[in-house]
Amino acid sequence: MVATFHNHTTFCDGKNTPREMVEYAIENGARAIGFSSHGYTPYDLRYCMKDTDSYIAEINRLKIEFKDKIEVYLGIEEDAFAPVDRSKFDYTIGSMHYIEKGGVYYPIDSSIDYNNKMRLAFDYDAIKIATQYYEKFITYIKTRKPDIIGHFDLITKFDEKAESLFLDNQEYHLLAQKYLDSLLPVDSIFEINVGAIVRGYRTKPYPYTNLLHKINKQGGKIILSIDAHSKELLTYDFTDTIKYLKDIGFSSVYTIKDGKFVKENI
């Protein structure tokens, strides 16, 4: 373990406190750790932070306490439907966890059951779902320009466990690539998110392989992400992921060092 910046704690839907995460990271030789609790989402209170001020204060305390042992960063995972005050944070991960229809916010990734409710609301039409998802997400990214783009194609999370709507659908792949094309001029970093792999839902990280080829071809930036919700996941071995990225053609990833995003060879 060297550094990871998409991590959740008991301030939202994680299992460990920030202190436990920091201490575990130090014990396992990490250079840096960043926290990215879910920003407050008034339309769904199950997973988001309820006390953002206390979160900010705690991470800033840990920064000072452990400054001689590890770099600690205060991030936020901002949902596309709920912008936050970014001035208080070191970096922002911009994600989209919901699809809205008729004033109802359907969770995309919280469970297969919730995902099926979303699919039903769109009559199991992959193109309708994807269009609704990417139109909002792309508009958000272009407008807000988050430092990191979180799990770009999250709508495909359960495709290997539930009825496949997307990954076996060539029309979907062409649509996703079209939206990705429109986004690449934005200078945000795509996270290579292995969270669905460690939870047993996917065999490949987000974004999917064809999208990664396009990101690489057009010179897009990437950063490795665990999306850890417990301290044990901080030691995830990226060896296979790095090989996979090299096979696609990537030669570097981004990280945060001394407060700045920097490129590292892989």
Secondary structure, DSSP 4 states (H G I P E B T S, - for coil): --EE--B--TTTT-SS-HHHHHHHHHHTT-SEEEEEEEPP-TT--SSS-S-HHHHHHHHHHHHHHTTTT-EEEEEEEEETTB---GGGSSEEEEE--EEEETTEEEESSS-HHHHHHHHHHTTT-HHHHHHHHHHHHHHHHHHH--SEE-STTGGGTTTTTS--SSTT-HHHHHHHHHHHHHHTTS--EEEEE-HHHHTTS-SSPBSPHHHHHHHHHTT-EEEEE--BSSGGGGG---HHHHHHHHHHT--EEEEEETTEEEEEE-
